[in-house]
Amino acid sequence: MQAAKQIEVPKMTDRLFTTAFILVIGANLANALGAQMAGAILPVYVVSRGGGEFRAGLVTGMLAFTALLLRPFVGWLADAWRRRPMVLIGTGCYTVANIMYALFGSLPLLLISRVIHGFGLSNYSTASSAFLTDIAPPSRRAEAMGYYSVAFDVGLLGGPAIGFFLANYIGLQNIFFITAALACVAFLLSVPVRERRPPRIGPLPPWQLKTGIVSKPALPAAWMAFCMGMGVGPISAFIAIFARQRGVDNPGLYFTVQAIALALSRTFAGRLSDRRGRVFVIVPGLISIAAGLLLLPLSHDLFHLMLSAALIGMGFGTSQPATMALAVDCVSLDERGMALSTYFLGFDSGISLGSFALGAIATAFGFSVAWVVAAVSVLLGMLGILRRPQV
């Protein structure tokens, strides 16, 4: 009998900056620029079409809501199927959704466009992150996550500013053709990247409700992500209102400083996490976020607000790559998609709940109380360290 043919799997080395890695980072950068540009422009676009603030919020929030519902399924699919097709589906949906933003201005069609975008987000963010862990050496996993996140930070830093600058010359509607082109660039960069996992033999394992929702080993990391979301979510939602209440005319500076601190911290925090351990950087990161939130009630001028932004950005940039790597550390190769889906499920839930709950607290008791509650929520993330699996 002829021996079964063995499937060759590329050997992993400590080399990080391979062609595949650079293409994955480039695709994430293009996606981030387009997503942040579209995210900043879309609410203004809806209002300009006579939608009002409520409709603008409805259209904006549909993205996260759709992605949140789909993450448990796409996490299973990324493990049961392949990462690369899901990355291509995600970037393809980004392209289609942005073209629809440009062509249609009615609320029902914009909501449909946003659902398509959310479907793409759930596919791309889960599969692309899992794919990155496949191609990165285990000894440099958090470092890889850090560089991957820096690409997103560059999009956060430059996307909104570039979008509004160009909108002055070409109009709001035409911006979405540019964001569609950026999504298409991400698609093309992802095409030549090949899988590092051996192809699956046999039928796909069935998705089951009892096993297909979350990865239990990744729950401690997801809890930390949830607590971080409880802290940073309200920043995105309310810092502009709070800053204006404190006499700061340009709240956009807060996001600029935060993004710079994020990018700087992620360039070294991932490597430090790989060398000294995840807890070594997670704990200071969570403390830094909490300190930045606690500084906000005491901030009555631009300097203290910028210091808060730097602390939160530095803390988040330090702790997020390490917690993502921790979610992957505790599972096998065939469970990484579900682990990262679980992680993002926690983070998205924290952002959604934090924005809603702390908005209610701010309405009832003021922002000063809300920021303290947010800081305590972040510090509760340390409970996940006590429950993390030992790997």
C-alpha positions in Angstrom: 0.0 0.0 0.0 1.3 3.4 -0.9 2.1 5.6 2.1 -0.2 8.6 2.5 1.2 11.8 1.2 2.4 14.1 4.0 1.3 17.7 3.9 4.3 19.9 4.3 3.8 22.8 6.7 6.3 25.7 6.5 8.7 25.7 9.4 8.4 28.6 11.8 11.4 30.7 12.6 12.0 33.8 14.7 11.8 36.0 11.6 8.9 38.3 11.8 9.1 40.7 8.9 8.3 38.3 6.1 6.5 39.3 2.9 3.3 37.8 4.2 3.6 39.8 7.4 4.2 43.1 5.6 1.2 42.4 3.3 -1.1 41.7 6.2 0.1 44.9 8.0 -0.3 46.9 4.7 -3.8 45.6 4.2 -4.7 46.5 7.8 -3.3 50.0 7.3 -5.4 50.6 4.2 -8.5 49.2 5.9 -7.9 51.4 9.0 -7.5 54.6 6.9 -10.7 53.9 5.0 -12.7 52.8 8.0 -11.7 55.7 10.2 -12.3 58.2 7.4 -15.7 56.7 6.6 -16.6 56.5 10.3 -15.9 60.2 10.9 -17.6 61.3 7.7 -20.7 59.1 7.8 -22.6 60.8 10.7 -22.1 64.3 9.1 -23.1 62.8 5.8 -26.4 61.5 7.2 -27.2 64.8 8.9 -26.4 66.6 5.6 -29.0 64.5 3.9 -31.6 65.6 6.4 -31.3 62.5 8.7 -30.9 64.2 12.0 -28.8 63.2 15.0 -30.9 60.2 15.9 -30.7 58.7 12.4 -26.9 59.4 12.3 -26.5 57.5 15.6 -28.6 54.6 14.3 -26.6 54.3 11.1 -23.3 54.6 13.0 -24.2 52.1 15.7 -25.5 49.4 13.2 -21.9 48.5 12.3 -20.9 47.4 15.8 -24.2 45.8 16.5 -24.0 43.6 13.4 -20.4 42.7 14.1 -21.2 41.8 17.7 -24.0 39.4 16.7 -21.8 37.6 14.1 -18.6 37.3 16.0 -19.3 33.9 17.6 -20.1 32.3 14.3 -17.2 33.8 12.3 -14.8 32.8 15.1 -15.9 29.2 14.6 -15.7 29.6 10.8 -12.2 31.0 10.9 -11.1 27.8 12.6 -13.3 25.3 10.8 -12.7 26.8 7.3 -9.8 29.1 6.3 -8.6 32.5 7.3 -7.7 33.9 3.9 -11.2 33.6 2.2 -12.7 35.4 5.2 -10.2 38.2 4.9 -11.1 38.6 1.3 -14.8 38.5 2.1 -14.3 41.1 4.7 -12.4 43.5 2.5 -14.8 42.9 -0.3 -17.7 43.8 1.9 -15.9 47.0 2.9 -15.6 47.9 -0.7 -19.2 47.3 -1.5 -20.5 49.0 1.6 -18.5 52.2 0.9 -19.7 52.3 -2.7 -23.3 52.0 -1.4 -22.7 54.9 1.1 -21.8 57.1 -1.9 -24.7 56.0 -4.1 -27.5 55.8 -1.6 -28.6 58.4 0.9 -31.9 57.0 2.2 -32.0 55.6 5.8 -33.1 52.0 4.9 -30.3 51.7 2.2 -27.7 53.2 4.5 -28.7 50.7 7.2 -28.4 47.8 4.7 -25.0 49.2 3.7 -24.0 49.3 7.4 -25.1 45.7 7.9 -22.9 44.6 5.0 -20.0 46.7 6.5 -20.6 45.0 9.9 -20.5 41.6 8.2 -17.2 42.5 6.6 -15.9 43.8 9.9 -16.7 40.6 11.8 -15.0 38.5 9.1 -11.9 40.7 8.5 -11.0 41.5 12.1 -11.3 38.0 13.4 -9.7 36.2 10.4 -7.0 38.7 9.9 -5.9 38.7 13.5 -6.0 34.9 13.6 -4.0 34.8 10.3 -1.4 37.1 11.9 -0.9 34.7 14.8 -0.4 31.9 12.2 2.5 33.7 10.4 4.2 35.3 13.5 6.7 33.3 15.5 5.3 32.3 18.9 8.2 34.1 20.6 7.3 37.4 18.9 3.5 37.0 18.9 2.7 40.1 21.0 5.2 42.1 19.1 3.4 41.2 15.9 0.1 42.2 17.5 1.7 45.5 18.4 2.7 46.3 14.9 -0.7 45.2 13.6 -2.3 47.6 16.0 0.0 50.4 15.0 -1.4 50.2 11.5 -4.9 50.8 13.0 -3.6 53.7 15.1 -2.1 55.4 12.0 -5.6 55.1 10.4 -7.2 56.6 13.6 -4.6 59.4 13.6 -4.8 60.3 9.9 -8.2 59.0 8.6 -10.6 61.6 10.0 -8.3 64.6 9.4 -7.7 63.5 5.8 -11.3 62.8 5.2 -12.6 66.2 6.3 -9.7 68.0 4.5 -10.6 66.3 1.2 -14.4 66.8 1.8 -13.8 70.6 1.6 -12.7 70.1 -2.0 -14.7 67.1 -3.3 -17.7 66.9 -1.0 -18.8 64.4 1.6 -20.3 62.0 -0.9 -17.2 61.5 -3.0 -15.1 60.6 0.1 -16.8 57.2 0.1 -15.3 56.4 -3.3 -11.9 57.0 -1.8 -12.7 54.8 1.2 -14.0 52.1 -1.2 -10.7 52.4 -3.1 -8.7 51.9 0.1 -10.8 48.8 0.9 -10.0 47.5 -2.6 -6.3 48.1 -2.0 -6.6 46.0 1.2 -8.3 43.3 -0.8 -5.6 43.2 -3.5 -2.8 43.1 -0.8 -4.5 40.1 0.8 -4.9 38.1 -2.4 -1.2 36.9 -2.6 -0.9 35.9 1.1 -1.1 32.2 1.6 -2.3 30.1 4.5 0.2 28.8 7.0 -2.1 26.1 8.3 -2.4 22.7 6.5 -5.7 22.4 4.6 -8.5 20.6 6.4 -9.2 17.1 5.4 -12.8 16.0 5.5 -16.1 17.9 6.1 -16.3 21.0 8.3 -17.1 20.3 12.0 -20.6 21.4 12.8 -21.3 24.7 14.5 -23.1 24.0 17.8 -24.7 26.4 20.2 -23.0 24.9 23.2 -19.5 24.9 21.7 -19.6 27.6 19.0 -20.1 30.8 21.0 -17.0 31.4 23.0 -13.6 29.9 23.7 -13.5 29.1 27.4 -9.7 29.3 27.7 -9.8 32.8 26.2 -12.5 34.1 28.6 -10.0 35.7 31.1 -8.5 37.7 28.2 -12.0 38.6 27.0 -12.9 39.8 30.5 -9.8 42.1 30.4 -10.9 43.3 27.0 -14.5 43.9 28.3 -13.1 46.0 31.2 -10.9 48.0 28.8 -13.8 48.6 26.6 -15.8 49.9 29.6 -13.1 52.5 30.0 -12.2 53.6 26.5 -15.7 53.3 25.0 -17.0 56.3 26.8 -14.0 58.3 25.8 -14.9 58.1 22.1 -18.5 58.8 22.9 -18.3 61.7 25.4 -14.9 63.3 25.5 -15.7 65.9 23.0 -18.8 67.0 25.0 -16.8 66.9 28.3 -13.8 68.9 26.8 -16.1 71.6 25.6 -17.7 71.8 29.0 -14.2 72.4 30.4 -13.5 75.2 27.9 -11.4 73.3 25.3 -12.4 74.5 21.8 -10.8 71.7 19.8 -11.5 68.3 21.4 -9.9 66.7 18.4 -6.5 67.3 20.0 -7.4 64.7 22.6 -7.7 62.0 20.0 -4.5 63.1 18.3 -2.5 62.9 21.5 -4.2 59.6 22.4 -3.4 58.1 18.9 0.3 59.2 19.1 0.6 57.6 22.6 -1.0 54.4 21.3 1.3 54.1 18.3 4.4 54.8 20.4 3.6 52.4 23.1 2.7 49.6 20.7 6.1 49.7 19.1 7.8 48.4 22.2 5.1 46.9 24.5 4.6 43.8 22.4 8.2 42.9 22.4 8.4 43.5 26.1 5.4 41.3 26.6 7.1 38.5 24.6 10.3 38.8 26.7 9.0 39.5 30.2 5.5 37.9 30.1 2.0 39.2 29.5 1.3 40.2 33.1 4.4 42.4 33.1 2.8 44.8 30.7 -0.9 44.2 31.2 -1.0 45.4 34.8 0.9 48.7 34.2 -1.3 49.2 31.1 -4.6 48.9 33.0 -3.3 51.1 35.8 -2.3 53.8 33.2 -5.8 53.7 31.6 -7.4 54.1 35.0 -5.1 56.9 36.0 -6.0 58.8 32.8 -9.7 58.4 33.5 -9.3 59.5 37.1 -7.4 62.6 35.9 -10.4 63.7 33.8 -12.5 65.0 36.8 -9.5 67.1 37.8 -8.9 68.5 34.3 -9.9 72.1 33.8 -7.4 73.1 31.1 -5.8 71.7 27.9 -2.6 70.4 29.5 -4.4 68.1 32.0 -6.7 66.8 29.3 -3.8 66.1 27.0 -2.0 64.3 29.9 -5.1 62.2 30.4 -5.1 61.4 26.7 -1.4 60.3 26.8 -2.0 58.1 29.8 -5.0 56.3 28.3 -3.3 56.0 25.0 -0.1 54.6 26.5 -2.0 52.2 28.8 -4.3 50.9 26.0 -1.5 50.6 23.6 0.5 48.6 26.2 -2.2 46.2 27.4 -4.2 45.5 24.3 -1.6 43.6 22.3 -0.6 41.6 25.4 -4.2 40.6 26.2 -4.8 39.6 22.6 -1.6 37.5 22.6 -2.8 35.9 25.9 -6.1 34.9 24.3 -4.1 33.0 21.6 -1.4 31.6 24.0 -3.9 29.4 25.7 -5.5 27.6 22.7 -4.3 25.4 19.9 -3.7 26.4 16.3 -7.2 25.3 15.3 -8.9 27.3 18.0 -7.3 30.7 17.4 -10.2 32.1 15.4 -12.6 31.4 18.2 -10.2 32.7 20.8 -9.9 36.0 19.0 -13.6 36.2 18.3 -14.2 35.7 22.1 -11.7 38.5 22.8 -13.4 40.9 20.4 -16.8 39.9 21.7 -15.7 41.0 25.1 -14.2 44.2 23.8 -17.2 45.2 21.7 -19.6 44.4 24.6 -17.5 46.6 26.9 -17.6 49.5 24.5 -21.3 49.2 23.9 -22.2 48.8 27.6 -19.7 51.4 28.8 -21.0 54.0 26.4 -24.7 53.3 27.4 -24.2 52.9 31.1 -21.7 55.7 31.7 -23.8 58.0 29.6 -26.7 57.3 31.9 -24.5 57.9 34.9 -23.2 61.1 33.5 -26.8 62.3 32.9 -27.8 61.5 36.5 -24.6 62.4 38.4 -22.3 64.2 36.1 -19.2 63.3 34.1 -16.9 63.4 37.1 -18.7 60.4 38.7 -18.9 58.6 35.3 -15.1 58.8 34.8 -14.5 57.4 38.3 -16.8 54.5 37.5 -15.0 53.9 34.2 -11.6 53.8 36.0 -12.9 51.2 38.5 -14.3 49.1 35.7 -10.8 49.1 34.0 -9.1 48.0 37.2 -11.5 45.1 37.6 -9.9 43.7 34.5 -7.0 42.5 36.8 -9.4 39.8 38.0 -8.8 38.1 34.6 -5.1 37.8 35.4 -6.0 35.6 38.4 -8.1 33.3 36.3 -5.9 33.1 33.2 -4.8 29.6 32.1 -1.2 28.7 32.9 0.7 28.1 29.6 
